[in-house]
Amino acid sequence: MFTGCGTALVTPFRRDLSLDEERLRALVRRQIESGINFLVPCGTTGESPTLSRGEHLRVVEIALEEAHGKVPVLAGAGGYDTREVVALAREIQALGADGILSVTPYYNKPTQEGLYQHYKAIASAVSLPIVVYSVQSRTGVNVEPSTLKRLAEIENIVGVKEASGNIGQMAGVVHQVPERFLVLCGDDAVSIPLISLGGRGTISVVSNQIPAQMTELVQSALRGDYARAREIQRKFLPLMEVNFIESNPIPVKAAMAAMGLLEPVWRLPLVPPSAASQKKIEGVLESVGLHAG
């Protein structure tokens, strides 16, 4: 269900910082019309820590309404308090989501046993498929391949979004988990190498901007057409890289604003990019033919 290219959707806000439901619906429709394989609302790219519980559920609800069964919806439900994550996961299941993406607890840096028990508790509370999200650079904790091997034994823990940035670890994960367990890339720029190792797709930031092209890149790699995948990567690698010139999702939302897709609004503690970063973002957009101006 969650193979291919999935978009880690940004959350659009109005100038008054309220949720922009109209633009969110338009963004979801654009993704589906562009052929995206699945949608990931309310991940960390969606600024989920700044959303109220009601807003979080509303974003998921809108994604489900617009998807209308055309593509699966893997909704974000993560955090550092297991009880709160379990409660949110249950509410997301009640909405009818197809699965849950759950980032590791951040700041409190649990042990590997703590991570195992955290995900086991979520899996015991809901029947939805769960994808673990491991991104040590942002959370301070790594889900080691041996821990993922244990988690893969739990029936409804079905995959991992691997964003360690460590190709060796990615290879170790693919080697240790069963074939049915989905290893998804969490870093656009290394999607091709992970797929070549046995990965099953990507949860992408850049597909917010280029859903059709990123889906083609991933699908080309999955069918072994690495020449075509590299051709697309060669064109859009500067965009993948500039999306992380400052903390995600600052650059991607700035770029999407320049493309006319949303208002350039973030919730604190995120702020607009610096003037120098904005200039680089717009320069990259112009170089790949995406700038609205």
C-alpha positions, 0 to 999 in steps of 0.5 A: 500500500505504501510503496512508490512515492509518498508526499510528506505534505506541508500544511498551508496557513493563512496570514493570520496563522490559521489553517488554510483548508482551501489551499490544503484541498488544492494541494492534495488534489494537485498531488493526486492528479500528478499521480502520487502513490500515497499521501503523508499529512501531518508529518514533521514536514507538515509542522505537526508539533505546532498543530492543535489536536483538532487541527491535526485531525482536520488536516488528516480528514481533509486529506482523506476526503480529497483522496476519496480512496484514490490513493492511501493516506499514511497519517502522522502520529508521533511524539515523545509521550507514548500515551499521547501518541496512542490516543492520537493514533486511535483518533486517526484510525477512527477517521479512516486513515490507511496507516500511521507514520510515527516519528521516534520520540524526540528529546528524551532519547529512549534506549533501543528497548524503550523505542521497541516498547513505544512502538509495540504500545502503539501497535497494540492500541490500533489495527492500522499499519504503522511505519516507523520514522527514524531520523536521528539528526532531528530527534537525537535517537536512532532506530538501529537495524536490530531494533527494526528487526524486532519491530518487524515481528509485530504484525501491523508494524509494516515498514520504516522511513529511513532518514539516518543518512547512513547508506551502510545502515540502510543496507543493514536494515534491508538485510535484517528485516523480512522482505514484506517489511517496507524500507522507505527512503526519508531523504530525496537525494538518496532515493535511488541508492536505497531502492537499489539496495532493496528499498520500496520507495520514498516519503518525499519533501521535494514531491510537494513541488514536483509530484509527477517528476518525483513519482516517475523517478521512484517508479523508474528506479523500482522497475530497474530503469536507473538511467531514467531515474538518474536523468530526473535526479540530475535535473532536480538534485539542486531543488532537493538540496536547496529544500534543506538549506535551512530547517525543513519545511522552511525552504520548501514552503518558501519555494511553493509560495514562489510557485504560487501554491500557498502563502509564505507562512510558518508557525513559530519557532519556524520563520521565513528564510533569510534573504540569502536563502530566499535568493538561492531558492528562487534561483534554483526554481528558475533553473528548473523552470518552476518559478511562477514569475 
